[in-house]
Amino acid sequence: MSALTIFSDKDASQHLWHSTDAGEIQQQLNAKGVRFERWQADRQLGNAPTPEVVINAYQHAIDKLVAENGYQSWDVISLRADNPQKDAMRAKFLNEHTHGEDEVRFFVEGAGLFCLHIGDEIYQVLCEKNDLISVPAGTPHWFDMGSQPNFTAIRIFDNPEGWIANFTGDAIADAYPRLP
């Protein structure tokens, strides 16, 4: 179940707000310029879908985003618990960073935790299958896939080179709850 938990960026010990209601999550995030929508990830992908299978299954969703925002490229990120690089990948994404473009993800399997540092608050968004999130360019954030990752998401980019991070050097992510 998707969830949003809001914390102060000064105190990770107690949340300020929490909901699992998609409408409430969308309202809170949209107020901060973050797009959050529930889409339909209803295509059968099989046990270990290749990026081509995922792209072909959801080309209609990609086309919608491209038509709306003029995105130039897309790919698939898929990670499972048996991936030998899972710990290194998790560590990389757990560092607070920004991007020069929107970070758009459509989760078609599994889940991951986006943590957005907006103003003096931390917005932890548990994204699951069917969730579309677009983090605005320049928003400090980090992503937690958990110690046993299990997700597939379509990534959409303005930049043809794809995912380019600008790490902030702030260790704030270390203070906040993570996925198990």
DOBAMI-608170 format. One record per residue (C-alpha): residue number from 1; x, y, z. Coordinates in pm, 1 decimal, padded with zeros to 6 digits. Layout:
+-----+----------+----------+----------+
: num :       c1 :       c2 :       c3 :
+-----+----------+----------+----------+
: NUM :        X :        Y :        Z :
...
+-----+----------+----------+----------+
END
This chain:
+-----+----------+----------+----------+
: num :       c1 :       c2 :       c3 :
+-----+----------+----------+----------+
:   1 :  00000.0 :  00000.0 :  00000.0 :
:   2 :  00137.8 :  00340.4 : -00095.7 :
:   3 :  00208.1 :  00574.6 :  00194.2 :
:   4 :  00330.9 :  00924.0 :  00271.1 :
:   5 :  00499.6 :  01016.4 :  00596.8 :
:   6 :  00613.7 :  01371.9 :  00663.4 :
:   7 :  00887.8 :  01457.7 :  00913.3 :
:   8 :  01061.8 :  01777.0 :  01018.4 :
:   9 :  01410.5 :  01792.9 :  00868.2 :
:  10 :  01535.2 :  01859.5 :  01221.8 :
:  11 :  01371.8 :  01560.1 :  01395.8 :
:  12 :  01342.3 :  01211.9 :  01248.1 :
:  13 :  01210.2 :  01061.6 :  01572.2 :
:  14 :  00844.2 :  01153.4 :  01521.7 :
:  15 :  00641.8 :  01207.3 :  01208.0 :
:  16 :  00423.3 :  01513.5 :  01153.7 :
:  17 :  00170.6 :  01350.8 :  00918.1 :
:  18 :  00101.2 :  01007.5 :  00770.8 :
:  19 : -00151.2 :  00860.3 :  00528.3 :
:  20 : -00204.7 :  00558.5 :  00306.8 :
:  21 : -00493.5 :  00724.2 :  00121.9 :
:  22 : -00387.3 :  00786.0 : -00239.7 :
:  23 : -00601.5 :  01100.5 : -00267.9 :
:  24 : -00450.9 :  01253.5 :  00045.8 :
:  25 : -00098.6 :  01158.5 : -00066.1 :
:  26 : -00158.6 :  01318.4 : -00404.4 :
:  27 : -00296.4 :  01636.4 : -00244.9 :
:  28 : -00000.1 :  01675.3 : -00007.8 :
:  29 :  00259.2 :  01611.3 : -00279.2 :
:  30 :  00091.1 :  01817.9 : -00549.8 :
:  31 :  00092.2 :  02114.1 : -00308.3 :
:  32 :  00472.7 :  02085.8 : -00310.2 :
:  33 :  00498.6 :  02054.5 : -00689.0 :
:  34 :  00546.8 :  01676.4 : -00683.6 :
:  35 :  00329.9 :  01477.4 : -00923.5 :
:  36 :  00183.4 :  01162.1 : -00770.2 :
:  37 : -00080.1 :  00954.3 : -00944.1 :
:  38 : -00215.9 :  00602.2 : -00935.1 :
:  39 : -00192.1 :  00443.1 : -01279.5 :
:  40 : -00269.7 :  00088.1 : -01387.3 :
:  41 :  00023.8 : -00152.2 : -01398.1 :
:  42 : -00191.4 : -00436.8 : -01521.1 :
:  43 :  00019.1 : -00607.5 : -01787.7 :
:  44 :  00154.5 : -00958.8 : -01737.7 :
:  45 :  00534.2 : -00934.1 : -01743.4 :
:  46 :  00644.3 : -01284.4 : -01641.9 :
:  47 :  00898.2 : -01380.2 : -01374.2 :
:  48 :  01204.9 : -01192.7 : -01495.8 :
:  49 :  01091.9 : -00941.3 : -01756.7 :
:  50 :  01352.7 : -00785.8 : -01981.3 :
:  51 :  01351.2 : -00408.2 : -02023.5 :
:  52 :  01212.3 : -00457.5 : -02374.5 :
:  53 :  00914.2 : -00655.7 : -02241.1 :
:  54 :  00839.5 : -00385.1 : -01982.2 :
:  55 :  00871.8 : -00100.3 : -02234.4 :
:  56 :  00651.0 : -00279.5 : -02487.1 :
:  57 :  00387.6 : -00353.8 : -02222.9 :
:  58 :  00369.5 :  00008.5 : -02106.4 :
:  59 :  00448.9 :  00202.8 : -02423.6 :
:  60 :  00101.6 :  00360.4 : -02396.2 :
:  61 :  00191.8 :  00511.2 : -02055.4 :
:  62 :  00530.9 :  00630.5 : -02182.1 :
:  63 :  00365.1 :  00789.2 : -02485.1 :
:  64 :  00125.8 :  00976.8 : -02255.6 :
:  65 :  00412.3 :  01124.8 : -02052.5 :
:  66 :  00612.7 :  01210.6 : -02364.9 :
:  67 :  00310.2 :  01387.4 : -02516.6 :
:  68 :  00248.7 :  01583.6 : -02195.0 :
:  69 :  00606.2 :  01686.7 : -02118.3 :
:  70 :  00825.8 :  01620.5 : -02421.6 :
:  71 :  01050.3 :  01367.4 : -02249.2 :
:  72 :  01329.7 :  01235.8 : -02471.0 :
:  73 :  01430.0 :  00896.9 : -02332.5 :
:  74 :  01325.7 :  00617.0 : -02102.4 :
:  75 :  01456.6 :  00295.9 : -01958.1 :
:  76 :  01374.4 :  00031.5 : -01700.4 :
:  77 :  01532.7 : -00022.3 : -01362.8 :
:  78 :  01461.3 : -00359.5 : -01208.9 :
:  79 :  01629.1 : -00501.7 : -00904.6 :
:  80 :  01579.2 : -00824.0 : -00712.6 :
:  81 :  01720.0 : -00949.5 : -00382.9 :
:  82 :  01952.7 : -01194.4 : -00558.7 :
:  83 :  02139.6 : -00919.8 : -00747.9 :
:  84 :  02506.0 : -00925.1 : -00635.7 :
:  85 :  02527.4 : -00544.3 : -00676.7 :
:  86 :  02220.1 : -00469.5 : -00461.5 :
:  87 :  02414.4 : -00334.7 : -00160.3 :
:  88 :  02629.2 : -00102.6 : -00372.1 :
:  89 :  02326.8 :  00022.1 : -00565.7 :
:  90 :  02130.8 :  00082.5 : -00246.0 :
:  91 :  02419.9 :  00276.9 : -00093.7 :
:  92 :  02450.0 :  00497.0 : -00404.6 :
:  93 :  02082.4 :  00591.8 : -00412.0 :
:  94 :  02070.0 :  00652.7 : -00032.9 :
:  95 :  02287.4 :  00962.7 : -00066.7 :
:  96 :  02092.3 :  01287.7 : -00096.1 :
:  97 :  02113.7 :  01425.8 : -00448.4 :
:  98 :  01938.3 :  01644.2 : -00701.8 :
:  99 :  01888.0 :  01626.6 : -01076.0 :
: 100 :  01881.2 :  01894.8 : -01343.0 :
: 101 :  01554.1 :  01744.2 : -01469.2 :
: 102 :  01240.7 :  01590.2 : -01321.6 :
: 103 :  01285.1 :  01237.4 : -01186.2 :
: 104 :  00986.5 :  01043.4 : -01323.5 :
: 105 :  00917.6 :  00684.5 : -01217.5 :
: 106 :  00624.7 :  00453.8 : -01290.8 :
: 107 :  00633.9 :  00147.3 : -01065.2 :
: 108 :  00506.3 : -00159.9 : -01250.0 :
: 109 :  00621.8 : -00415.0 : -00988.3 :
: 110 :  00727.8 : -00405.2 : -00624.3 :
: 111 :  00805.9 : -00097.9 : -00415.4 :
: 112 :  01064.4 :  00164.2 : -00320.3 :
: 113 :  01086.2 :  00462.6 : -00084.1 :
: 114 :  01143.2 :  00812.5 : -00224.5 :
: 115 :  01253.0 :  01062.7 :  00040.6 :
: 116 :  01216.6 :  01426.3 : -00062.7 :
: 117 :  01380.2 :  01713.7 :  00126.4 :
: 118 :  01144.8 :  02003.4 :  00059.4 :
: 119 :  01194.4 :  02318.7 :  00263.8 :
: 120 :  01218.6 :  02216.7 :  00628.5 :
: 121 :  01040.7 :  01883.7 :  00583.6 :
: 122 :  01117.0 :  01530.9 :  00468.0 :
: 123 :  00846.1 :  01361.6 :  00261.4 :
: 124 :  00886.7 :  00984.2 :  00260.4 :
: 125 :  00679.3 :  00840.3 : -00023.6 :
: 126 :  00641.8 :  00462.6 : -00031.2 :
: 127 :  00578.7 :  00400.5 : -00400.3 :
: 128 :  00435.0 :  00066.0 : -00500.8 :
: 129 :  00301.7 : -00100.3 : -00813.3 :
: 130 :  00068.4 :  00142.9 : -00995.7 :
: 131 :  00235.6 :  00457.9 : -00857.3 :
: 132 :  00367.2 :  00734.1 : -01081.0 :
: 133 :  00587.8 :  00994.5 : -00913.4 :
: 134 :  00764.6 :  01293.0 : -01066.5 :
: 135 :  01013.6 :  01468.3 : -00840.6 :
: 136 :  01078.4 :  01821.6 : -00970.5 :
: 137 :  01425.7 :  01913.0 : -01096.8 :
: 138 :  01647.6 :  02050.8 : -00822.0 :
: 139 :  01460.7 :  01879.1 : -00536.2 :
: 140 :  01703.4 :  01717.9 : -00288.5 :
: 141 :  01604.9 :  01355.1 : -00237.7 :
: 142 :  01721.7 :  00998.1 : -00193.6 :
: 143 :  01577.4 :  00657.2 : -00275.4 :
: 144 :  01570.6 :  00342.0 : -00063.7 :
: 145 :  01510.9 :  00008.1 : -00231.7 :
: 146 :  01546.4 : -00187.4 :  00094.0 :
: 147 :  01790.4 : -00462.0 :  00186.1 :
: 148 :  01594.5 : -00715.4 : -00021.6 :
: 149 :  01493.9 : -00510.0 : -00328.0 :
: 150 :  01207.2 : -00622.6 : -00544.8 :
: 151 :  01087.8 : -00363.1 : -00791.0 :
: 152 :  01060.5 : -00270.0 : -01156.1 :
: 153 :  01008.0 :  00090.4 : -01258.2 :
: 154 :  01007.4 :  00276.7 : -01586.2 :
: 155 :  01231.5 :  00582.8 : -01573.2 :
: 156 :  01150.5 :  00877.6 : -01799.8 :
: 157 :  01405.7 :  01151.1 : -01881.0 :
: 158 :  01437.8 :  01495.8 : -02039.1 :
: 159 :  01806.5 :  01429.5 : -02090.5 :
: 160 :  01895.8 :  01166.8 : -02351.9 :
: 161 :  02189.8 :  01058.5 : -02133.1 :
: 162 :  01949.5 :  00943.2 : -01860.7 :
: 163 :  02011.3 :  00943.7 : -01484.0 :
: 164 :  02263.4 :  01209.4 : -01378.9 :
: 165 :  02288.7 :  01286.6 : -01004.6 :
: 166 :  02437.9 :  01586.9 : -00830.3 :
: 167 :  02516.7 :  01466.8 : -00477.9 :
: 168 :  02467.4 :  01728.9 : -00204.6 :
: 169 :  02717.2 :  01582.9 :  00043.3 :
: 170 :  02456.2 :  01616.2 :  00320.8 :
: 171 :  02426.6 :  01306.4 :  00542.7 :
: 172 :  02062.2 :  01383.4 :  00633.7 :
: 173 :  01941.4 :  01055.2 :  00480.4 :
: 174 :  02121.7 :  00862.0 :  00754.2 :
: 175 :  01884.3 :  01001.2 :  01020.1 :
: 176 :  01553.2 :  00888.7 :  00867.4 :
: 177 :  01375.0 :  00552.3 :  00862.7 :
: 178 :  01462.7 :  00312.9 :  00583.5 :
: 179 :  01295.4 :  00013.9 :  00431.5 :
: 180 :  01389.6 : -00311.1 :  00607.1 :
+-----+----------+----------+----------+
END
